[in-house]
Amino acid sequence: MPGCEEWLFPAPGATRRSRVRYLTAHYFSARVFREWVDGIPELLDDRLDDNGDQIPYRRSEIVAYGLRHAYAQRHADAGTAIDVLCKLMDHRSLDVTMGYYTVSQERRRKAVETVAVLAADRHGNPRGSNDPLAYELRSVAVPNGGCTEPSNVKAGGGHCRMRFQCAGCDFYEPDPSYRPALEQTIADLRADREAATAMGAADWVLANFEHQLEAYAKVLAEMDERLAGLSPQERDAVEAASKELRKVRASQAFFPGDTLDIRRAP
């Protein structure tokens, strides 16, 4: 449109002399978005009515601003850390970001119930529980798994005397929901080991990285072996439950950037 090349969404009929040469937020939400929604032939919710049929969405309740909530919810469902999502949403406060997605207590309980039976200790020995409430009460979430050390549980995960070198602690109880964190930890440790070697670090520093790498690799291998023994349907259920729990943990105390310093301390 001549005279409006600088705008990504120029206003209909706009000219260089027009006072507003771009689509305003109100115009987009009140007309463009509404016409798009009304033009979709069928919009069905996941919920079912008494006859088992999907319930149609109320089109009047579908608004452009809801796309931000949907965007946040999809990231949260995928396990995106709350601090990362906060930046993606351009929020100044984590509290604001947390208001954009939800995890119901019922979904959380079912998720815990699914992964709790697959919990193990650092040696790969089964430590699972069929009681999700007992499983949550006896442990606290730390960067790479659950911790059952009483003082750390009481402190909500903030009182680890081993500085979160979890794979060397007998109180460590990982479950499959921590698998991505374990993979990331192993990758970080390898990178740190290479950097320390290039810097000429002391032997005991390098040995610390080696021991942690070996221990975490063993935990991951044992976990993968147990998951491989499940049916495809069971593995899908575990992965879905794991995503729910990662979403819950993303809004809590430990963020990926926080775990690095406390984990790497000797």
C-alpha positions as CSV (number, residue, x, y, z in Angstrom):
1,M,0.0,0.0,0.0
2,P,1.7,3.3,-1.1
3,G,2.8,5.4,1.9
4,C,2.3,2.6,4.4
5,E,5.3,0.4,3.6
6,E,6.7,0.7,7.1
7,W,3.7,-1.0,8.8
8,L,3.4,-4.8,8.9
9,F,-0.4,-4.5,9.2
10,P,-1.5,-1.3,7.4
11,A,-5.0,0.0,7.9
12,P,-7.5,-0.6,5.1
13,G,-7.7,2.6,3.0
14,A,-4.8,4.2,4.8
15,T,-2.6,6.8,3.0
16,R,0.5,8.7,3.9
17,R,-1.7,11.5,5.1
18,S,-3.8,9.3,7.3
19,R,-3.5,9.9,11.0
20,V,-3.4,6.2,11.8
21,R,-1.9,4.1,9.0
22,Y,-1.8,0.7,10.8
23,L,-4.3,-1.7,12.3
24,T,-4.9,-0.8,16.0
25,A,-5.3,-3.6,18.6
26,H,-9.0,-2.7,19.0
27,Y,-9.6,-3.0,15.3
28,F,-7.8,-6.3,15.1
29,S,-9.6,-7.9,18.1
30,A,-13.0,-6.4,17.4
31,R,-13.2,-7.1,13.6
32,V,-10.3,-9.1,12.1
33,F,-10.1,-11.7,14.8
34,R,-13.9,-11.9,15.2
35,E,-14.4,-12.5,11.5
36,W,-11.8,-15.2,11.6
37,V,-13.4,-17.0,14.5
38,D,-16.9,-16.7,13.0
39,G,-15.6,-18.2,9.8
40,I,-14.4,-21.4,11.4
41,P,-17.1,-24.0,10.6
42,E,-16.8,-26.0,13.8
43,L,-15.2,-25.3,17.2
44,L,-15.4,-28.2,19.7
45,D,-14.2,-28.4,23.3
46,D,-12.5,-31.5,24.7
47,R,-15.3,-31.7,27.2
48,L,-18.3,-34.0,26.6
49,D,-22.0,-33.6,27.2
50,D,-24.3,-36.2,28.8
51,N,-24.6,-38.0,25.5
52,G,-20.8,-38.3,25.0
53,D,-20.7,-35.6,22.3
54,Q,-18.1,-32.8,22.3
55,I,-19.4,-29.5,23.6
56,P,-19.2,-26.6,21.1
57,Y,-17.2,-23.5,22.2
58,R,-19.1,-20.4,22.8
59,R,-17.7,-18.2,20.1
60,S,-18.4,-15.0,22.1
61,E,-16.0,-16.2,24.7
62,I,-13.1,-16.7,22.2
63,V,-11.1,-13.5,22.4
64,A,-7.7,-12.5,20.9
65,Y,-6.2,-12.1,24.4
66,G,-6.9,-15.7,25.0
67,L,-4.2,-16.6,22.6
68,R,-1.6,-15.4,25.1
69,H,-3.0,-17.8,27.7
70,A,-3.0,-20.6,25.2
71,Y,0.6,-19.9,24.3
72,A,1.6,-19.9,28.0
73,Q,-0.3,-23.1,28.7
74,R,1.3,-24.9,25.8
75,H,4.8,-23.9,27.0
76,A,3.9,-24.9,30.5
77,D,2.6,-28.3,29.3
78,A,5.9,-28.8,27.5
79,G,7.9,-28.2,30.7
80,T,9.3,-24.7,29.8
81,A,10.8,-23.2,33.0
82,I,8.8,-20.4,34.5
83,D,11.7,-17.9,34.2
84,V,12.1,-18.7,30.5
85,L,8.3,-18.4,29.9
86,C,8.3,-15.1,31.8
87,K,10.8,-13.7,29.3
88,L,8.9,-15.1,26.4
89,M,5.7,-13.5,27.6
90,D,7.6,-10.2,28.3
91,H,6.4,-10.1,31.9
92,R,8.2,-8.3,34.7
93,S,7.1,-10.7,37.4
94,L,7.0,-14.5,37.7
95,D,3.7,-14.2,39.6
96,V,2.1,-12.7,36.5
97,T,3.3,-15.5,34.3
98,M,2.0,-18.1,36.8
99,G,-1.4,-16.6,36.4
100,Y,-1.5,-17.6,32.7
101,Y,-1.5,-21.4,33.1
102,T,-3.0,-23.9,35.5
103,V,-2.4,-27.4,36.8
104,S,-5.4,-28.9,38.6
105,Q,-4.8,-30.8,41.8
106,E,-6.5,-33.8,40.2
107,R,-4.2,-33.8,37.2
108,R,-1.2,-33.4,39.5
109,R,-2.3,-36.3,41.7
110,K,-2.8,-38.6,38.7
111,A,0.6,-37.6,37.4
112,V,2.3,-38.4,40.6
113,E,0.4,-41.7,40.8
114,T,1.8,-42.7,37.4
115,V,5.5,-41.9,38.0
116,A,5.7,-42.7,41.7
117,V,5.8,-46.4,41.0
118,L,8.9,-46.0,38.8
119,A,11.0,-44.1,41.4
120,A,14.4,-45.6,42.2
121,D,17.4,-44.9,44.3
122,R,20.8,-43.7,42.9
123,H,21.8,-47.4,42.3
124,G,18.7,-48.1,40.2
125,N,17.0,-50.1,42.9
126,P,13.2,-49.7,42.9
127,R,11.8,-47.2,45.5
128,G,8.4,-46.8,44.0
129,S,5.2,-46.1,45.8
130,N,1.6,-46.9,45.0
131,D,0.5,-44.0,47.4
132,P,1.0,-40.6,45.6
133,L,0.4,-38.7,48.8
134,A,3.0,-40.7,50.8
135,Y,5.4,-40.3,47.9
136,E,5.1,-36.5,47.9
137,L,5.3,-36.2,51.7
138,R,8.4,-38.3,52.0
139,S,10.4,-36.3,49.4
140,V,11.0,-32.9,48.0
141,A,11.8,-31.9,44.4
142,V,15.4,-30.9,43.8
143,P,17.1,-30.2,40.4
144,N,17.6,-33.8,39.3
145,G,15.1,-35.9,41.3
146,G,13.4,-36.3,44.6
147,C,15.3,-35.9,47.9
148,T,14.2,-37.8,51.1
149,E,16.8,-36.4,53.5
150,P,14.6,-35.2,56.4
151,S,16.2,-31.8,57.0
152,N,16.1,-31.0,53.3
153,V,12.5,-32.1,53.0
154,K,11.6,-29.9,56.0
155,A,13.4,-27.0,54.4
156,G,11.5,-27.5,51.1
157,G,14.7,-28.5,49.2
158,G,16.9,-25.6,50.3
159,H,19.1,-27.4,52.9
160,C,21.2,-29.8,51.0
161,R,24.6,-30.4,52.7
162,M,26.0,-32.1,49.6
163,R,25.2,-29.0,47.5
164,F,22.9,-30.9,45.1
165,Q,25.4,-33.5,43.9
166,C,22.4,-35.8,44.0
167,A,23.8,-38.9,42.2
168,G,26.2,-39.5,45.1
169,C,23.6,-39.3,47.9
170,D,21.6,-42.3,49.3
171,F,18.6,-40.0,49.8
172,Y,18.3,-39.4,46.1
173,E,15.2,-40.8,44.5
174,P,14.7,-39.9,40.8
175,D,11.6,-40.7,38.8
176,P,11.1,-40.5,35.0
177,S,9.7,-36.9,35.1
178,Y,13.3,-35.8,35.8
179,R,14.8,-37.5,32.7
180,P,15.3,-34.2,30.7
181,A,17.0,-32.6,33.7
182,L,19.3,-35.6,33.9
183,E,20.2,-35.3,30.3
184,Q,20.9,-31.6,30.6
185,T,23.0,-32.1,33.7
186,I,25.1,-34.7,32.0
187,A,25.6,-32.3,29.0
188,D,26.5,-29.5,31.3
189,L,29.0,-31.6,33.3
190,R,30.7,-32.7,30.1
191,A,31.1,-29.1,29.0
192,D,32.3,-28.0,32.4
193,R,34.8,-30.9,32.5
194,E,36.2,-29.8,29.1
195,A,36.5,-26.2,30.2
196,A,38.2,-27.2,33.5
197,T,40.7,-29.3,31.6
198,A,41.5,-26.5,29.2
199,M,42.0,-24.2,32.2
200,G,44.4,-26.6,33.9
201,A,42.2,-27.1,36.9
202,A,43.4,-29.3,39.8
203,D,43.0,-33.0,39.6
204,W,40.4,-33.1,42.3
205,V,38.2,-30.7,40.4
206,L,38.4,-32.9,37.3
207,A,37.8,-36.1,39.4
208,N,34.6,-34.5,40.8
209,F,33.2,-33.9,37.3
210,E,34.2,-37.5,36.3
211,H,32.5,-39.1,39.3
212,Q,29.3,-37.1,38.8
213,L,29.2,-37.9,35.1
214,E,29.6,-41.6,35.9
215,A,26.9,-41.5,38.6
216,Y,24.3,-39.6,36.6
217,A,24.9,-41.7,33.5
218,K,24.2,-44.8,35.6
219,V,21.0,-43.3,36.9
220,L,19.8,-42.4,33.4
221,A,20.7,-45.8,32.0
222,E,18.8,-47.6,34.8
223,M,15.8,-45.4,34.2
224,D,15.8,-46.0,30.5
225,E,16.1,-49.7,31.0
226,R,13.0,-49.7,33.2
227,L,11.1,-47.5,30.8
228,A,12.0,-49.9,27.9
229,G,10.3,-52.7,29.8
230,L,6.9,-50.9,29.6
231,S,4.4,-51.2,26.9
232,P,4.1,-48.3,24.4
233,Q,0.8,-47.3,26.1
234,E,2.4,-47.2,29.5
235,R,5.4,-45.2,28.2
236,D,3.0,-42.7,26.7
237,A,1.2,-42.4,30.0
238,V,4.5,-41.9,31.9
239,E,5.6,-39.2,29.5
240,A,2.3,-37.3,29.7
241,A,2.4,-37.5,33.5
242,S,6.0,-36.4,33.5
243,K,5.1,-33.3,31.5
244,E,2.5,-32.4,34.0
245,L,4.9,-32.7,36.9
246,R,7.7,-30.7,35.1
247,K,5.1,-28.0,34.6
248,V,4.3,-27.9,38.3
249,R,8.0,-27.8,39.3
250,A,8.7,-25.0,36.7
251,S,6.7,-22.7,38.9
252,Q,8.5,-23.6,42.1
253,A,11.7,-22.6,43.7
254,F,14.4,-24.2,41.4
255,F,15.1,-22.8,38.0
256,P,17.7,-24.1,35.5
257,G,19.9,-21.1,36.0
258,D,19.8,-21.5,39.8
259,T,20.8,-25.2,39.8
260,L,24.1,-24.8,38.1
261,D,25.9,-22.8,40.8
262,I,24.7,-25.0,43.7
263,R,25.3,-28.3,41.8
264,R,28.9,-27.4,40.6
265,A,30.1,-26.4,44.0
266,P,32.7,-28.8,45.3
